[in-house]
Amino acid sequence: MNITVRHKLAKRLIEAGGEALSGQQLADEFGISRTAVWKHIKDLEDQGYEIESIKKRGYILKSIPDTLEPTAIQTLLKTKRIGQVMKYIESCPSTQIIAHKLAQEGTADGTVVLTETQTAGRGRLARKWDSAPQKGIWMSIILRPDVVPQKAPQFTLVAAVAVVRAIEEVTGLKPEIKWPNDILINGKKCTGILTELQSDADGIQALIIGIGLNANQEVEDFSPEIQEIASSLKMASGKEVNRQELVRALLFHIEQFTNIYIEQGFAIIKLMWESYSSTIGQPIRARMAKETLVGIAEGITDDGVLQLRTADGKLHGIYSADIEMQN
């Protein structure tokens, strides 16, 4: 991350906790003039920061804008790789499209694309994804792991564990994972994860992990056809969620769990994924391209394949399917 004076200034104002910081103090600290400090303060104000200037006392941070603009997120970010480079667009068709282009252009491992709203957001199987403006987290993460392409699907499961951990940490809610890529709260979907691959004969060039997370939506923010099955963190907790804090937690846990997976293998992730699963041990219907199977979900393999035992006692490996819970 390019730690600019603007980032440093934002961090100092946040850390001051409402106490005044003098222009001279900041100028001395950053090795710039008081006029330069004033200009950086104006830049922050243009981004939506509310900063009060008190004569003979200095600058006091009153509020931070509720946006996904990188300055506020990166200021307190605790990752080493993921999110050190960020691309922010107020509105775009899909962060996945932008991330694919950046990956092809050679952007760094860990680059994150963020937007306030998507006009053509999509989930798995090219399904439409509602992306209410400034209500959710719509982002894509570009990873360049040194693994074989067959390992790519497991990153969806790794990301799912990271998302659940981040939601737990920030909100206290207890989400569950519906195989392979949906995060549920009280049985309703609040997050989808879409992992896409760029590869060639030499292996994986880039993994693009897209995350659509419903943070602060109300019921009316969802289209009528999904209001019965969709939820948001605010709807579940009754409290507004700080999206910047949640993005920082998401990126931190995704970095931690992808590191664990790459360095130690899938075993630890598998246990954690199963502990959060709403699918394991339950009767389900798996709709696939050529057939539909009904049975009990028994677990996942070390490759992340869902194990489904049908009434005749046979165990089936489910690689890709729509999963419905059976009563």
KEKE-3310 file (N, C-alpha, C; in steps of 0.2 Angstrom, whole numbers, plus 5000, padded with zeros to 4 digits):
npx = (5004:5003:5007:5001:5002:4990:4983:4990:4987:4973:4973:4979:4970:4959:4964:4965:4953:4943:4950:4959:4971:4985:4989:5002:5008:5005:5011:5025:5026:5024:5033:5030:5023:5012:5003:5002:4997:4984:4979:4978:4969:4958:4957:4952:4940:4934:4931:4922:4924:4921:4928:4932:4939:4947:4952:4968:4968:4967:4964:4949:4942:4926:4917:4916:4915:4902:4907:4914:4927:4944:4953:4949:4947:4959:4967:4966:4969:4974:4981:4994:4995:4983:4972:4981:4983:4970:4955:4943:4927:4913:4901:4897:4896:4900:4910:4918:4920:4929:4939:4944:4949:4959:4967:4972:4980:4990:4990:4994:4995:4982:4975:4961:4944:4932:4915:4901:4889:4882:4877:4875:4877:4881:4879:4883:4881:4877:4867:4857:4862:4856:4861:4860:4863:4876:4872:4877:4892:4901:4912:4928:4942:4958:4969:4984:4989:5001:4996:4989:4977:4966:4964:4957:4943:4942:4945:4933:4927:4936:4935:4922:4922:4930:4922:4911:4918:4922:4909:4904:4913:4912:4898:4892:4883:4877:4881:4878:4884:4879:4881:4889:4893:4885:4880:4871:4859:4848:4842:4841:4847:4862:4874:4884:4896:4908:4919:4931:4942:4958:4968:4982:4992:5003:4997:4988:4984:4977:4966:4949:4940:4924:4913:4897:4889:4876:4873:4867:4854:4836:4820:4813:4823:4826:4822:4805:4803:4813:4812:4807:4817:4830:4841:4849:4863:4859:4845:4845:4851:4847:4854:4864:4877:4894:4902:4915:4923:4919:4923:4937:4938:4934:4944:4956:4953:4951:4964:4971:4965:4967:4981:4983:4977:4985:4998:4996:4987:4970:4964:4961:4953:4943:4937:4933:4924:4914:4909:4902:4892:4876:4871:4877:4873:4859:4844:4843:4840:4848:4850:4856:4864:4861:4854:4844:4846:4841:4844:4855:4866:4882:4895:4910:4923:4941:4943:4933:4921:4904:4897:4884:4872:4861:4844:4846:4858:4869:4884:4886:4896:4895:4898:4894:4879:4862:4856:4843:4835:4827:4812)
npy = (4994:5011:5022:5036:5054:5058:5046:5044:5055:5054:5042:5047:5056:5048:5040:5049:5051:5061:5071:5087:5090:5099:5110:5113:5103:5091:5095:5095:5081:5074:5080:5091:5106:5118:5123:5113:5103:5108:5108:5094:5091:5097:5089:5077:5081:5083:5070:5067:5066:5073:5087:5097:5113:5122:5137:5140:5128:5116:5102:5093:5077:5073:5065:5050:5047:5036:5026:5015:5020:5019:5026:5027:5013:5007:5014:5008:4995:4978:4969:4960:4958:4957:4969:4979:4986:4994:4996:5008:5011:5021:5016:5002:4989:4976:4971:4959:4959:4970:4966:4955:4961:4969:4959:4952:4962:4962:4966:4967:4953:4951:4962:4973:4976:4987:4993:5004:5001:4989:4987:4976:4965:4948:4931:4914:4903:4913:4920:4934:4947:4957:4973:4984:5002:5008:5000:4988:4977:4976:4967:4962:4951:4949:4935:4927:4913:4900:4887:4871:4871:4862:4865:4876:4877:4875:4887:4894:4888:4891:4905:4906:4902:4912:4923:4921:4921:4934:4941:4936:4942:4956:4958:4949:4940:4924:4916:4904:4891:4887:4874:4877:4890:4900:4911:4910:4918:4915:4906:4913:4920:4930:4933:4930:4920:4920:4912:4913:4909:4912:4904:4895:4884:4884:4884:4892:4908:4919:4920:4925:4931:4934:4944:4946:4955:4957:4971:4983:4983:4986:4977:4982:4985:4974:4965:4961:4947:4940:4944:4935:4926:4932:4942:4954:4960:4970:4968:4956:4959:4971:4982:4995:4992:4995:4997:4999:4994:4981:4977:4978:4967:4956:4956:4954:4941:4933:4934:4927:4914:4909:4909:4899:4888:4887:4885:4874:4865:4858:4852:4859:4869:4862:4856:4867:4873:4863:4864:4876:4873:4873:4863:4850:4834:4835:4832:4834:4841:4839:4848:4845:4847:4836:4827:4824:4822:4815:4815:4812:4824:4821:4826:4835:4831:4831:4838:4847:4842:4839:4826:4815:4804:4793:4786:4772:4769:4772:4782:4798:4810:4827:4839:4851:4860:4865:4867:4862:4862:4849:4845)
npz = (5000:4996:5007:5009:5014:5016:5020:5032:5039:5040:5048:5060:5064:5067:5077:5087:5093:5094:5100:5099:5086:5083:5069:5067:5075:5067:5055:5059:5062:5050:5042:5033:5027:5036:5028:5018:5026:5029:5016:5013:5023:5018:5006:5012:5018:5006:5002:5011:5024:5040:5047:5060:5062:5074:5081:5086:5092:5084:5073:5073:5071:5067:5060:5050:5033:5026:5016:5004:5001:4999:5008:5022:5025:5022:5031:5044:5042:5044:5036:5027:5013:5006:5000:5001:4989:4981:4971:4968:4964:4961:4955:4946:4932:4937:4950:4947:4934:4932:4940:4934:4922:4928:4933:4922:4917:4925:4939:4956:4968:4979:4977:4978:4973:4974:4976:4977:4972:4960:4944:4936:4944:4948:4953:4957:4943:4934:4939:4943:4955:4967:4971:4982:4982:4992:5003:5005:5004:4990:4982:4974:4975:4971:4969:4968:4970:4972:4967:4961:4947:4950:4963:4965:4967:4981:4987:4987:4998:5008:5008:5012:5026:5031:5029:5037:5050:5050:5050:5062:5071:5070:5071:5080:5077:5072:5059:5046:5034:5018:5007:4991:4993:4999:5012:5027:5037:5050:5042:5030:5015:5016:5010:4996:4987:4974:4965:4953:4939:4932:4921:4913:4903:4912:4924:4938:4935:4941:4954:4956:4968:4971:4982:4988:5000:5010:5020:5026:5022:5021:5021:5010:5001:4994:4979:4975:4973:4980:4993:5003:5005:5007:5017:5028:5037:5046:5046:5053:5065:5070:5071:5063:5052:5053:5038:5034:5044:5043:5031:5033:5042:5035:5024:5032:5038:5027:5022:5032:5032:5019:5019:5029:5022:5011:5017:5026:5021:5017:5028:5041:5037:5032:5043:5050:5041:5040:5053:5053:5044:5037:5030:5032:5038:5036:5027:5010:4993:4979:4964:4949:4933:4925:4932:4947:4964:4980:4997:5012:5017:5020:5023:5018:5005:5005:4994:4994:4989:4990:5000:4997:5003:4996:4998:4994:5000:4993:4991:4985:4975:4975:4964:4958:4961:4963:4979:4990:5005:5013:5021)
capx = (5000:5006:5005:5002:5001:4982:4982:4993:4983:4967:4974:4980:4963:4954:4967:4965:4947:4940:4955:4961:4978:4987:4992:5010:5010:5004:5016:5031:5026:5024:5039:5028:5021:5006:4999:5001:4992:4978:4977:4976:4963:4953:4956:4948:4934:4931:4930:4916:4926:4919:4933:4931:4945:4946:4957:4973:4968:4969:4958:4945:4938:4919:4913:4920:4910:4900:4908:4920:4932:4950:4957:4946:4948:4966:4970:4966:4969:4979:4984:5000:4995:4976:4969:4986:4981:4963:4952:4936:4922:4906:4896:4900:4892:4901:4917:4921:4923:4935:4945:4947:4953:4965:4972:4975:4985:4996:4989:4997:4992:4979:4972:4954:4940:4926:4910:4895:4883:4883:4871:4874:4880:4879:4881:4884:4876:4876:4861:4857:4863:4854:4867:4858:4868:4878:4869:4881:4899:4902:4920:4932:4949:4962:4974:4989:4992:5005:4993:4987:4970:4961:4963:4954:4936:4942:4945:4927:4925:4940:4932:4916:4924:4933:4916:4907:4922:4921:4903:4904:4918:4909:4891:4890:4878:4880:4879:4879:4886:4875:4886:4896:4895:4880:4880:4864:4857:4841:4840:4840:4854:4865:4881:4886:4903:4909:4926:4932:4949:4961:4973:4984:4996:5007:4994:4983:4987:4974:4959:4945:4935:4919:4909:4892:4887:4870:4875:4862:4847:4829:4816:4811:4828:4826:4816:4799:4804:4818:4811:4806:4823:4836:4841:4855:4865:4855:4839:4846:4854:4843:4859:4867:4884:4900:4904:4922:4925:4917:4928:4944:4938:4934:4951:4960:4952:4953:4972:4973:4963:4971:4988:4983:4976:4991:5004:4995:4982:4963:4961:4959:4948:4937:4934:4929:4918:4909:4906:4898:4888:4869:4870:4879:4868:4853:4841:4844:4839:4854:4848:4862:4863:4858:4850:4842:4847:4839:4847:4857:4873:4886:4901:4914:4929:4947:4943:4928:4916:4899:4895:4877:4870:4854:4841:4848:4864:4875:4887:4887:4900:4892:4903:4891:4872:4858:4855:4837:4834:4821:4808)
capy = (5000:5017:5025:5043:5058:5058:5040:5045:5060:5051:5038:5051:5059:5043:5038:5055:5050:5067:5076:5091:5089:5105:5110:5113:5096:5087:5097:5092:5074:5072:5083:5095:5113:5118:5124:5106:5099:5111:5105:5087:5091:5098:5083:5072:5084:5082:5063:5066:5067:5080:5089:5104:5117:5126:5142:5139:5121:5112:5099:5087:5073:5073:5059:5047:5045:5029:5024:5010:5023:5015:5029:5025:5006:5005:5017:5004:4988:4974:4964:4961:4958:4958:4976:4984:4989:4995:5000:5010:5014:5022:5012:4998:4984:4971:4971:4954:4961:4975:4962:4951:4965:4971:4953:4951:4968:4961:4969:4964:4948:4954:4968:4972:4980:4989:4998:5006:4998:4986:4988:4970:4960:4941:4926:4908:4901:4919:4923:4941:4949:4964:4977:4991:5007:5010:4996:4982:4976:4972:4968:4956:4950:4945:4931:4923:4907:4895:4880:4868:4873:4858:4867:4882:4877:4875:4894:4896:4886:4895:4912:4906:4902:4919:4928:4919:4923:4941:4943:4935:4946:4962:4959:4945:4936:4917:4914:4897:4891:4882:4872:4878:4897:4905:4912:4911:4920:4913:4902:4917:4922:4937:4933:4925:4920:4918:4911:4912:4907:4913:4899:4893:4878:4884:4884:4897:4915:4923:4918:4931:4929:4940:4943:4951:4955:4962:4974:4987:4983:4984:4972:4985:4986:4968:4964:4957:4939:4937:4946:4930:4922:4936:4945:4958:4960:4975:4965:4951:4961:4977:4987:4997:4989:4999:4993:4999:4989:4974:4975:4976:4961:4951:4955:4951:4934:4930:4933:4922:4907:4907:4907:4892:4883:4886:4882:4868:4861:4859:4849:4863:4873:4858:4855:4874:4874:4858:4866:4881:4871:4871:4857:4843:4830:4837:4829:4839:4839:4842:4848:4845:4848:4830:4823:4827:4817:4817:4811:4815:4827:4818:4830:4836:4828:4835:4842:4851:4839:4837:4819:4814:4797:4792:4781:4766:4768:4774:4789:4802:4816:4832:4844:4858:4859:4869:4863:4863:4859:4845:4845)
capz = (5000:4996:5013:5008:5019:5017:5024:5039:5042:5042:5054:5066:5067:5070:5083:5092:5097:5095:5103:5093:5084:5080:5062:5068:5077:5061:5050:5061:5062:5043:5038:5028:5029:5039:5022:5015:5031:5027:5009:5014:5027:5013:5002:5016:5018:4999:5002:5015:5031:5044:5051:5063:5063:5080:5081:5092:5095:5078:5069:5077:5067:5069:5057:5044:5028:5026:5010:5004:4998:5002:5013:5028:5025:5023:5037:5050:5039:5047:5032:5024:5006:5003:5002:5001:4983:4981:4966:4971:4959:4965:4952:4940:4931:4942:4952:4944:4927:4933:4943:4928:4918:4932:4934:4915:4916:4930:4945:4962:4972:4985:4974:4980:4969:4979:4973:4981:4969:4954:4939:4933:4949:4947:4957:4953:4937:4930:4942:4945:4962:4969:4974:4984:4983:4999:5008:5006:5002:4984:4981:4972:4978:4966:4972:4964:4974:4969:4968:4954:4946:4953:4970:4965:4970:4988:4989:4989:5005:5012:5009:5016:5033:5032:5029:5043:5055:5050:5052:5069:5075:5069:5073:5085:5074:5071:5052:5044:5027:5014:5002:4993:4993:5002:5020:5029:5044:5052:5036:5024:5012:5017:5007:4991:4985:4967:4963:4946:4938:4925:4921:4907:4904:4917:4931:4940:4934:4946:4956:4957:4973:4972:4988:4989:5007:5012:5026:5030:5018:5024:5017:5004:4997:4990:4974:4978:4972:4984:5000:5008:5006:5008:5023:5029:5044:5050:5048:5058:5072:5072:5071:5058:5052:5050:5032:5033:5049:5041:5025:5036:5045:5029:5021:5037:5039:5020:5021:5037:5031:5013:5021:5032:5017:5006:5020:5030:5018:5018:5034:5046:5034:5031:5050:5052:5036:5043:5060:5052:5039:5038:5026:5034:5042:5034:5021:5005:4986:4974:4957:4944:4926:4921:4937:4954:4970:4987:5002:5018:5016:5026:5024:5011:5005:5006:4988:4995:4986:4995:5000:4998:5003:4995:5002:4993:5003:4989:4992:4978:4976:4972:4962:4957:4961:4968:4985:4993:5011:5013:5027)
cpx = (5004:5004:5006:5001:4994:4980:4984:4989:4976:4967:4975:4974:4959:4957:4966:4958:4944:4944:4957:4969:4980:4990:4999:5012:5010:5010:5023:5032:5027:5030:5036:5026:5014:5001:4997:4996:4985:4975:4975:4970:4957:4951:4951:4941:4930:4928:4924:4918:4924:4924:4932:4938:4944:4953:4962:4973:4970:4963:4955:4941:4931:4915:4917:4914:4908:4900:4913:4926:4939:4953:4955:4948:4955:4970:4971:4967:4975:4982:4991:5000:4988:4973:4975:4985:4973:4960:4945:4933:4915:4901:4899:4895:4893:4909:4921:4924:4929:4941:4948:4951:4960:4970:4975:4981:4991:4996:4992:4992:4989:4975:4964:4950:4934:4921:4904:4889:4885:4877:4870:4878:4877:4882:4883:4879:4874:4869:4862:4858:4861:4859:4864:4863:4869:4875:4873:4888:4899:4909:4922:4939:4952:4968:4978:4992:4996:5002:4991:4980:4965:4960:4959:4947:4936:4943:4939:4925:4930:4937:4926:4917:4926:4927:4912:4911:4921:4915:4902:4907:4915:4902:4889:4885:4881:4878:4881:4881:4882:4880:4884:4897:4890:4881:4873:4864:4850:4838:4839:4847:4856:4871:4881:4893:4904:4916:4927:4940:4951:4967:4976:4988:5000:5004:4989:4987:4984:4967:4955:4939:4930:4914:4904:4889:4881:4871:4869:4855:4841:4826:4815:4816:4829:4820:4811:4800:4809:4817:4810:4812:4830:4835:4848:4857:4861:4848:4839:4848:4850:4848:4862:4874:4889:4903:4912:4925:4924:4922:4935:4944:4938:4941:4956:4959:4953:4960:4974:4972:4966:4978:4988:4982:4982:4997:5002:4990:4975:4960:4958:4953:4942:4933:4930:4923:4912:4905:4901:4892:4881:4867:4871:4874:4861:4850:4841:4842:4844:4852:4854:4860:4859:4854:4849:4843:4844:4842:4850:4864:4877:4893:4904:4920:4935:4947:4937:4921:4911:4897:4888:4875:4863:4851:4843:4855:4870:4877:4889:4892:4897:4897:4900:4883:4869:4856:4848:4837:4827:4818:4808)
cpy = (5006:5021:5033:5047:5058:5052:5041:5050:5058:5046:5042:5054:5054:5041:5043:5054:5056:5072:5080:5090:5096:5105:5109:5106:5091:5088:5094:5084:5071:5075:5088:5102:5113:5119:5117:5102:5101:5108:5098:5086:5092:5093:5078:5075:5083:5075:5062:5066:5074:5081:5096:5107:5122:5130:5140:5132:5116:5109:5093:5083:5071:5067:5057:5045:5038:5027:5018:5013:5021:5019:5027:5017:5004:5008:5012:4996:4984:4968:4965:4962:4960:4965:4981:4989:4989:4999:5001:5013:5015:5017:5008:4992:4978:4971:4965:4956:4966:4971:4958:4955:4967:4965:4952:4956:4967:4964:4964:4959:4952:4961:4967:4978:4981:4994:4999:5002:4995:4986:4981:4965:4953:4937:4920:4906:4907:4922:4930:4942:4956:4967:4984:4996:5009:5006:4990:4982:4972:4973:4961:4956:4946:4942:4928:4918:4903:4888:4878:4870:4869:4861:4873:4882:4877:4882:4897:4894:4890:4902:4912:4906:4909:4924:4927:4922:4931:4944:4942:4940:4953:4963:4955:4940:4929:4914:4906:4897:4885:4881:4875:4886:4902:4905:4914:4914:4919:4910:4907:4920:4929:4938:4928:4926:4917:4918:4909:4912:4910:4909:4898:4886:4878:4884:4890:4904:4920:4919:4925:4929:4935:4939:4949:4950:4960:4965:4977:4988:4983:4980:4975:4986:4980:4968:4960:4949:4936:4940:4941:4925:4926:4940:4950:4957:4964:4972:4960:4953:4967:4983:4989:4994:4994:4995:4993:4994:4982:4972:4974:4969:4955:4950:4952:4943:4930:4929:4927:4915:4905:4905:4900:4887:4882:4883:4875:4863:4862:4857:4853:4867:4869:4857:4862:4875:4869:4861:4872:4879:4870:4865:4850:4840:4831:4833:4835:4836:4843:4842:4850:4846:4842:4826:4827:4821:4820:4812:4815:4818:4825:4822:4832:4833:4833:4839:4847:4849:4837:4830:4818:4807:4797:4786:4773:4764:4770:4781:4792:4808:4821:4838:4851:4856:4864:4865:4866:4859:4855:4845:4837)
cpz = (5000:5002:5012:5014:5021:5022:5031:5043:5045:5048:5060:5069:5070:5076:5089:5096:5099:5099:5097:5092:5080:5073:5062:5070:5071:5056:5052:5061:5055:5039:5032:5031:5032:5033:5019:5020:5029:5021:5010:5018:5022:5008:5006:5017:5011:4999:5007:5023:5034:5049:5054:5064:5069:5081:5087:5095:5090:5075:5073:5071:5070:5066:5051:5039:5027:5018:5010:5001:5002:5008:5020:5030:5027:5029:5043:5048:5042:5043:5029:5016:5004:5005:5002:4994:4982:4975:4968:4965:4962:4962:4946:4938:4936:4943:4949:4938:4928:4936:4938:4924:4921:4932:4927:4914:4921:4936:4951:4965:4978:4983:4976:4976:4973:4975:4978:4978:4962:4950:4936:4938:4947:4952:4953:4948:4934:4933:4944:4953:4963:4973:4976:4985:4990:5005:5010:5004:4996:4982:4978:4974:4973:4970:4967:4968:4969:4970:4961:4953:4949:4961:4970:4968:4978:4991:4990:4996:5010:5013:5013:5024:5035:5033:5035:5049:5056:5053:5060:5073:5075:5072:5079:5083:5073:5064:5051:5036:5024:5008:4995:4995:4996:5010:5022:5036:5045:5046:5030:5022:5013:5013:5002:4989:4979:4966:4956:4944:4931:4926:4914:4908:4910:4924:4932:4939:4939:4948:4958:4962:4974:4978:4988:4995:5008:5019:5030:5026:5023:5019:5010:4999:4992:4985:4977:4978:4977:4992:5005:5009:5007:5014:5023:5036:5049:5051:5053:5065:5075:5073:5065:5058:5049:5044:5032:5038:5046:5035:5028:5039:5040:5026:5026:5037:5032:5020:5026:5035:5024:5015:5024:5027:5013:5010:5024:5027:5020:5025:5039:5044:5034:5038:5052:5048:5039:5049:5059:5047:5041:5034:5029:5039:5041:5028:5016:4998:4982:4967:4953:4937:4923:4926:4944:4959:4976:4992:5008:5016:5022:5027:5017:5011:5006:4999:4989:4991:4991:4994:5002:4998:5002:4998:5000:4996:4999:4991:4986:4980:4972:4970:4961:4957:4965:4973:4989:4999:5011:5020:5029)
residu = (MET:ASN:ILE:THR:VAL:ARG:HIS:LYS:LEU:ALA:LYS:ARG:LEU:ILE:GLU:ALA:GLY:GLY:GLU:ALA:LEU:SER:GLY:GLN:GLN:LEU:ALA:ASP:GLU:PHE:GLY:ILE:SER:ARG:THR:ALA:VAL:TRP:LYS:HIS:ILE:LYS:ASP:LEU:GLU:ASP:GLN:GLY:TYR:GLU:ILE:GLU:SER:ILE:LYS:LYS:ARG:GLY:TYR:ILE:LEU:LYS:SER:ILE:PRO:ASP:THR:LEU:GLU:PRO:THR:ALA:ILE:GLN:THR:LEU:LEU:LYS:THR:LYS:ARG:ILE:GLY:GLN:VAL:MET:LYS:TYR:ILE:GLU:SER:CYS:PRO:SER:THR:GLN:ILE:ILE:ALA:HIS:LYS:LEU:ALA:GLN:GLU:GLY:THR:ALA:ASP:GLY:THR:VAL:VAL:LEU:THR:GLU:THR:GLN:THR:ALA:GLY:ARG:GLY:ARG:LEU:ALA:ARG:LYS:TRP:ASP:SER:ALA:PRO:GLN:LYS:GLY:ILE:TRP:MET:SER:ILE:ILE:LEU:ARG:PRO:ASP:VAL:VAL:PRO:GLN:LYS:ALA:PRO:GLN:PHE:THR:LEU:VAL:ALA:ALA:VAL:ALA:VAL:VAL:ARG:ALA:ILE:GLU:GLU:VAL:THR:GLY:LEU:LYS:PRO:GLU:ILE:LYS:TRP:PRO:ASN:ASP:ILE:LEU:ILE:ASN:GLY:LYS:LYS:CYS:THR:GLY:ILE:LEU:THR:GLU:LEU:GLN:SER:ASP:ALA:ASP:GLY:ILE:GLN:ALA:LEU:ILE:ILE:GLY:ILE:GLY:LEU:ASN:ALA:ASN:GLN:GLU:VAL:GLU:ASP:PHE:SER:PRO:GLU:ILE:GLN:GLU:ILE:ALA:SER:SER:LEU:LYS:MET:ALA:SER:GLY:LYS:GLU:VAL:ASN:ARG:GLN:GLU:LEU:VAL:ARG:ALA:LEU:LEU:PHE:HIS:ILE:GLU:GLN:PHE:THR:ASN:ILE:TYR:ILE:GLU:GLN:GLY:PHE:ALA:ILE:ILE:LYS:LEU:MET:TRP:GLU:SER:TYR:SER:SER:THR:ILE:GLY:GLN:PRO:ILE:ARG:ALA:ARG:MET:ALA:LYS:GLU:THR:LEU:VAL:GLY:ILE:ALA:GLU:GLY:ILE:THR:ASP:ASP:GLY:VAL:LEU:GLN:LEU:ARG:THR:ALA:ASP:GLY:LYS:LEU:HIS:GLY:ILE:TYR:SER:ALA:ASP:ILE:GLU:MET:GLN:ASN)
# end
